[in-house]
Amino acid sequence: MSDAERPELPLALATTQLAPSFVGRSFEGRYRVEAPLGDGGMGYVYRARHIALDRPVALKVLRKQHNERWLSRKRFEREARALGQLVHPSIVAVTDFGIDQDAPFLVMELLNGQDLARRLRAEALPVSLACRYALEMLDGLAFVHERGLVHRDIKPANIFLESTALGERVKLLDFGLARLVTTNTDAAVTRAGEMLGTPLYMAPEQVTGEAADARTDVYAMGLVLFEMLAGKRAFEGSEMVVLHKHMTMPVPRLPSPALAPFDAIIQRATQKDPAQRFSDARAMRDALASVAAALTSASGKPGAAASVSAVRAPKPRARRGPSHGAGGVMRVGAVLVSCVALAGILIACSIIYLVESPGGKERRVLLQRVLSTASDTISAPR
């Protein structure tokens, strides 16, 4: 069943119905299972407690149907060994692993927060946030690729947004499908012709069962970046329809012209021919970082990337002045009225001084003559 067809269930209810027997169980006398947290393609994940240290941990137990197959059990043990060597801020830390009563288990750091799939159910992310998440994912994935590993199941459900005192931090999860690409790889565990991954985020070479490499993860990262910016998956439909689209159809363009720089990165990352994609996560990260830096420089704001509003050119402000529009005319009129009033006050004060000061009698007579002459001049016919 694809993710799109899977019915929505409360997380606790879904996991409790899947494997209720592990709650309360002790693994190798060191870890006691307390509650279900979730489940992946390879196994169930529980909240557990390290008994000796009294410390909470996450404990992953291989599904019974996989445990019964030697091939899947080898994958699980390889995940433990591979993850134990990956120490990076953007990769979940593995602290222990073992086999208890024929049940392989993996012990990881317990994370607080939610996965990206749950975060994307509401809407598309702001550009700056999507860019920051993608850069952190690619940092962790580049670390993986540089050590000869391929994740092969990059998807929002395997990207965790850990809540910390300093804010959210990305963690890559579930390397159960990781494939060693060094020369001593166990061919029986990763034999050709085997289709592994999640259909919604599967590269064409995975669909056909061909060998996967770092460019396979790049393809999935392009789809995740599209989903974060567009607010929807690149391809929808039944499992067979989605697989056919991966093989034949290009990823849709992002809806906003302002996102064109990111669209170019997505289109290159999701080319059908692996040779035309970025060579690995490091190359894709460098390209995305360049776009983020250019947008930040254009917006003049600090941060990982510019927002959509910063990508658009800001509207020029209207010039202000007395000659622009009705507002300018009103301001000029107000200034003139104020000047006339001030002149009137000064003239009145001068008259009062002339009349009331010593010698005012003679000044009054002179003033009356002046006013009389002015009145005759104004009233005289022309």
C-alpha positions as CSV (number, residue, x, y, z in Angstrom):
1,M,0.0,0.0,0.0
2,S,1.4,3.4,-1.0
3,D,1.6,6.3,1.5
4,A,-1.2,8.1,-0.5
5,E,-3.5,5.1,0.0
6,R,-2.7,4.4,3.7
7,P,-5.6,5.4,5.9
8,E,-5.0,8.1,8.4
9,L,-4.8,6.7,12.0
10,P,-3.7,8.3,15.2
11,L,0.0,7.4,15.6
12,A,-0.3,5.7,18.9
13,L,-3.4,3.7,17.8
14,A,-1.8,2.5,14.6
15,T,1.5,1.3,16.3
16,T,-0.3,-0.3,19.2
17,Q,-2.4,-2.4,16.9
18,L,0.7,-3.4,14.9
19,A,2.8,-4.7,17.8
20,P,1.3,-4.5,21.3
21,S,3.4,-7.4,22.6
22,F,6.7,-5.5,22.9
23,V,5.4,-2.9,25.4
24,G,6.8,-3.8,28.8
25,R,9.3,-6.2,27.4
26,S,13.0,-6.0,28.3
27,F,15.6,-6.4,25.6
28,E,18.8,-8.2,26.7
29,G,18.0,-7.1,30.3
30,R,19.1,-3.5,29.4
31,Y,16.3,-1.8,27.7
32,R,12.6,-1.8,28.8
33,V,10.0,-0.9,26.2
34,E,7.6,1.8,27.4
35,A,5.4,3.0,24.5
36,P,5.1,2.8,20.7
37,L,6.4,5.8,18.7
38,G,5.9,4.8,15.1
39,D,6.8,2.2,12.4
40,G,8.8,2.1,9.2
41,G,9.3,-0.3,6.4
42,M,11.8,-2.4,8.3
43,G,10.5,-2.3,11.9
44,Y,8.6,-0.8,14.8
45,V,10.0,2.1,16.8
46,Y,9.3,2.4,20.6
47,R,10.1,4.7,23.4
48,A,12.3,2.6,25.8
49,R,14.5,3.2,28.8
50,H,18.1,2.2,29.4
51,I,17.6,0.4,32.8
52,A,21.0,0.9,34.2
53,L,21.3,4.6,33.2
54,D,17.6,5.4,33.7
55,R,17.7,7.3,30.4
56,P,15.0,7.4,27.6
57,V,16.0,6.0,24.2
58,A,14.3,5.0,21.0
59,L,14.4,1.3,20.2
60,K,13.7,-0.1,16.8
61,V,12.7,-3.8,16.4
62,L,12.8,-5.6,13.1
63,R,9.4,-6.7,11.8
64,K,8.7,-10.4,12.3
65,Q,8.1,-11.1,8.6
66,H,11.5,-9.5,7.8
67,N,13.3,-11.2,10.6
68,E,12.2,-14.6,9.3
69,R,14.1,-13.8,6.0
70,W,17.8,-14.0,6.3
71,L,18.2,-11.3,3.6
72,S,16.2,-8.6,5.6
73,R,17.9,-9.6,8.8
74,K,21.3,-9.0,7.2
75,R,20.1,-5.5,6.1
76,F,19.0,-4.7,9.7
77,E,22.4,-5.7,11.1
78,R,24.1,-3.7,8.4
79,E,22.0,-0.6,9.3
80,A,23.3,-0.9,12.9
81,R,27.0,-1.1,11.8
82,A,26.6,1.6,9.2
83,L,24.7,4.1,11.4
84,G,27.1,3.5,14.3
85,Q,29.8,5.0,12.2
86,L,27.8,8.0,11.1
87,V,28.3,10.8,13.7
88,H,26.8,14.0,12.3
89,P,24.4,16.7,13.6
90,S,21.9,15.9,10.8
91,I,21.9,12.1,11.3
92,V,20.1,10.3,14.1
93,A,22.7,8.8,16.5
94,V,22.8,5.0,17.0
95,T,24.1,4.0,20.4
96,D,23.7,0.2,20.5
97,F,22.2,-2.8,18.8
98,G,21.7,-6.5,19.6
99,I,19.5,-9.6,19.1
100,D,17.1,-10.6,21.9
101,Q,15.2,-13.9,21.6
102,D,15.9,-13.9,17.9
103,A,14.5,-10.3,17.6
104,P,17.1,-7.9,16.2
105,F,16.9,-4.4,17.7
106,L,18.6,-1.0,17.2
107,V,19.0,1.7,20.0
108,M,19.0,5.3,18.9
109,E,18.8,8.8,20.5
110,L,15.2,9.8,21.4
111,L,14.2,12.8,19.4
112,N,11.6,15.4,20.4
113,G,9.5,16.9,17.6
114,Q,7.8,15.7,14.4
115,D,8.7,14.3,11.0
116,L,8.6,16.4,7.9
117,A,5.6,14.5,6.5
118,R,3.4,15.6,9.3
119,R,4.7,19.2,9.0
120,L,3.8,19.3,5.3
121,R,0.2,18.2,5.8
122,A,-0.9,21.8,6.4
123,E,0.7,23.8,3.5
124,A,3.9,24.7,1.7
125,L,6.8,26.0,3.8
126,P,8.1,29.5,3.6
127,V,11.0,29.7,1.1
128,S,13.6,30.6,3.8
129,L,12.5,27.6,6.0
130,A,12.4,25.1,3.1
131,C,15.8,26.2,2.0
132,R,17.3,25.9,5.5
133,Y,15.8,22.4,5.9
134,A,17.0,21.3,2.5
135,L,20.6,22.5,3.2
136,E,20.7,20.6,6.5
137,M,19.3,17.5,4.9
138,L,21.9,17.7,2.1
139,D,24.7,18.3,4.7
140,G,23.8,15.0,6.4
141,L,23.3,13.2,3.1
142,A,26.6,14.4,1.7
143,F,28.3,13.0,4.9
144,V,26.7,9.7,4.1
145,H,27.7,9.7,0.4
146,E,31.3,10.6,1.2
147,R,31.5,7.4,3.3
148,G,30.3,5.1,0.6
149,L,26.7,4.8,1.7
150,V,23.4,5.5,-0.1
151,H,20.2,6.0,1.9
152,R,17.8,4.8,-0.9
153,D,14.7,5.8,1.0
154,I,14.8,9.6,1.3
155,K,11.2,10.9,2.0
156,P,9.5,13.4,4.4
157,A,8.7,10.6,6.8
158,N,12.4,9.8,7.2
159,I,13.3,13.4,7.8
160,F,12.8,14.4,11.5
161,L,12.4,18.0,12.7
162,E,13.9,17.8,16.2
163,S,12.8,20.5,18.6
164,T,15.8,21.9,20.6
165,A,16.4,25.0,22.8
166,L,17.9,26.7,19.8
167,G,15.1,25.8,17.4
168,E,14.4,23.0,14.9
169,R,17.2,20.8,13.6
170,V,16.9,18.3,10.8
171,K,17.8,14.6,11.4
172,L,17.9,11.9,8.7
173,L,16.3,8.6,9.9
174,D,15.9,5.0,8.8
175,F,19.0,3.7,7.0
176,G,17.4,0.3,6.8
177,L,17.7,0.4,3.0
178,A,21.2,1.9,3.0
179,R,23.5,0.3,0.4
180,L,27.3,0.1,0.7
181,V,28.7,0.9,-2.7
182,T,32.3,-0.1,-1.9
183,T,33.9,-3.0,-3.7
184,N,33.3,-5.5,-0.9
185,T,29.5,-5.0,-0.8
186,D,27.6,-8.1,0.0
187,A,25.9,-8.8,-3.3
188,A,23.4,-11.2,-1.7
189,V,22.0,-8.3,0.4
190,T,21.7,-5.7,-2.4
191,R,21.4,-7.9,-5.5
192,A,20.2,-6.4,-8.7
193,G,16.6,-6.8,-9.8
194,E,15.2,-6.0,-6.3
195,M,13.0,-2.9,-6.0
196,L,13.5,-1.2,-2.7
197,G,12.2,2.2,-1.6
198,T,9.0,4.2,-1.4
199,P,7.2,4.5,-4.7
200,L,6.3,8.2,-4.2
201,Y,10.0,9.2,-4.0
202,M,11.6,6.4,-6.1
203,A,14.1,7.2,-8.8
204,P,13.6,5.5,-12.2
205,E,16.6,3.2,-11.7
206,Q,15.0,1.9,-8.5
207,V,11.8,1.2,-10.3
208,T,13.6,-1.0,-12.8
209,G,15.8,-2.6,-10.1
210,E,19.1,-1.2,-11.4
211,A,22.0,-0.3,-9.2
212,A,21.5,2.7,-7.0
213,D,24.1,5.3,-6.1
214,A,24.3,8.8,-4.6
215,R,22.4,10.2,-7.6
216,T,19.4,8.1,-6.5
217,D,19.2,10.0,-3.2
218,V,19.6,13.3,-5.2
219,Y,16.5,12.4,-7.2
220,A,14.5,11.9,-4.0
221,M,15.9,15.1,-2.5
222,G,14.6,17.0,-5.6
223,L,11.1,15.6,-5.0
224,V,11.3,16.5,-1.3
225,L,12.4,20.1,-2.1
226,F,9.5,20.4,-4.6
227,E,7.0,19.2,-2.0
228,M,8.3,21.7,0.6
229,L,8.0,24.6,-1.8
230,A,4.8,23.6,-3.8
231,G,2.9,22.2,-0.8
232,K,2.0,19.1,-2.7
233,R,3.7,15.9,-4.0
234,A,5.2,16.0,-7.5
235,F,3.4,12.8,-8.5
236,E,0.0,11.5,-7.3
237,G,-2.1,8.5,-8.0
238,S,-2.0,4.7,-7.5
239,E,1.3,3.0,-6.9
240,M,1.5,1.8,-10.6
241,V,0.5,5.3,-11.9
242,V,3.2,7.0,-9.8
243,L,5.9,4.5,-10.8
244,H,5.0,5.1,-14.5
245,K,5.3,8.9,-14.0
246,H,8.7,8.5,-12.4
247,M,9.8,6.6,-15.6
248,T,8.2,8.9,-18.2
249,M,7.1,12.3,-16.9
250,P,9.2,15.3,-15.8
251,V,8.6,16.8,-12.4
252,P,6.0,19.7,-12.7
253,R,7.3,23.3,-12.5
254,L,6.9,25.2,-9.3
255,P,3.8,27.4,-9.4
256,S,5.5,30.8,-8.7
257,P,7.9,32.5,-11.2
258,A,9.6,33.9,-8.1
259,L,10.8,30.3,-7.3
260,A,12.5,29.9,-10.7
261,P,16.1,29.5,-9.2
262,F,14.9,26.6,-7.0
263,D,12.9,25.1,-9.9
264,A,16.1,24.9,-12.0
265,I,17.8,22.9,-9.1
266,I,14.7,20.6,-8.8
267,Q,14.6,19.9,-12.6
268,R,18.3,19.0,-12.7
269,A,18.1,16.8,-9.5
270,T,15.1,14.8,-11.0
271,Q,16.4,14.0,-14.5
272,K,15.5,10.5,-15.6
273,D,19.1,9.8,-16.6
274,P,21.3,9.7,-13.5
275,A,24.2,11.1,-15.5
276,Q,22.3,14.4,-16.0
277,R,21.7,14.9,-12.2
278,F,24.0,16.4,-9.6
279,S,26.7,13.9,-8.9
280,D,25.9,13.6,-5.2
281,A,24.4,15.5,-2.3
282,R,27.4,17.8,-1.9
283,A,27.1,19.1,-5.4
284,M,23.3,19.7,-5.0
285,R,24.0,21.4,-1.7
286,D,26.5,23.7,-3.2
287,A,24.1,24.7,-6.0
288,L,21.3,25.4,-3.5
289,A,23.6,27.4,-1.2
290,S,24.6,29.6,-4.2
291,V,20.9,30.3,-4.9
292,A,20.3,31.1,-1.2
293,A,23.3,33.4,-1.0
294,A,22.2,35.3,-4.2
295,L,18.7,35.8,-2.9
296,T,19.9,36.9,0.5
297,S,22.2,39.4,-1.2
298,A,19.4,40.7,-3.4
299,S,17.1,41.1,-0.4
300,G,19.7,42.7,1.8
301,K,18.6,40.7,4.7
302,P,20.6,38.2,6.8
303,G,19.6,34.5,6.9
304,A,19.8,31.3,5.1
305,A,17.6,32.5,2.2
306,A,15.2,35.2,1.1
307,S,11.5,34.8,1.4
308,V,9.2,35.0,-1.6
309,S,8.4,38.6,-0.9
310,A,12.1,39.3,-0.9
311,V,12.6,37.6,-4.2
312,R,10.1,40.0,-5.8
313,A,11.4,43.6,-6.6
314,P,10.1,46.0,-3.9
315,K,7.7,48.7,-5.2
316,P,9.3,52.1,-5.3
317,R,7.9,54.6,-2.8
318,A,6.1,57.7,-4.2
319,R,8.2,60.9,-4.0
320,R,7.0,63.4,-1.5
321,G,6.8,67.1,-2.1
322,P,4.5,70.1,-2.5
323,S,4.1,69.6,-6.2
324,H,2.7,66.1,-6.2
325,G,-1.1,65.8,-6.2
326,A,-3.9,67.1,-4.0
327,G,-1.9,66.5,-0.8
328,G,0.8,68.9,-2.1
329,V,-1.6,71.6,-3.0
330,M,-3.3,71.4,0.5
331,R,0.1,71.7,2.2
332,V,1.0,74.8,0.1
333,G,-2.3,76.4,1.0
334,A,-1.8,75.8,4.7
335,V,1.6,77.4,4.6
336,L,0.2,80.5,2.8
337,V,-2.6,80.9,5.3
338,S,-0.2,80.6,8.2
339,C,2.0,83.3,6.7
340,V,-0.9,85.8,6.1
341,A,-2.1,85.2,9.7
342,L,1.4,85.9,11.1
343,A,1.7,89.1,9.0
344,G,-1.6,90.3,10.3
345,I,-0.6,89.7,13.9
346,L,2.6,91.7,13.3
347,I,0.8,94.6,11.8
348,A,-1.8,94.7,14.6
349,C,1.0,94.7,17.2
350,S,2.7,97.6,15.4
351,I,-0.4,99.7,15.3
352,I,-1.1,99.1,19.0
353,Y,2.5,100.2,19.7
354,L,2.2,103.3,17.6
355,V,-1.1,104.4,19.2
356,E,-0.5,103.5,22.9
357,S,3.2,104.5,23.3
358,P,4.3,108.1,24.3
359,G,3.6,110.6,21.5
360,G,0.8,108.4,20.5
361,K,-1.6,111.3,20.0
362,E,0.4,112.7,17.0
363,R,0.8,109.1,15.6
364,R,-3.0,108.6,15.9
365,V,-3.6,111.7,13.8
366,L,-1.0,110.6,11.3
367,L,-2.6,107.1,11.1
368,Q,-6.1,108.5,10.6
369,R,-4.8,110.6,7.7
370,V,-3.1,107.6,6.1
371,L,-6.2,105.4,6.4
372,S,-8.5,108.2,5.1
373,T,-6.2,108.7,2.1
374,A,-6.2,104.9,1.4
375,S,-10.0,104.7,1.7
376,D,-10.5,107.6,-0.7
377,T,-8.1,106.0,-3.2
378,I,-9.9,102.6,-3.1
379,S,-13.4,104.1,-3.4
380,A,-12.5,106.7,-6.1
381,P,-14.0,105.8,-9.5
382,R,-11.6,104.9,-12.2
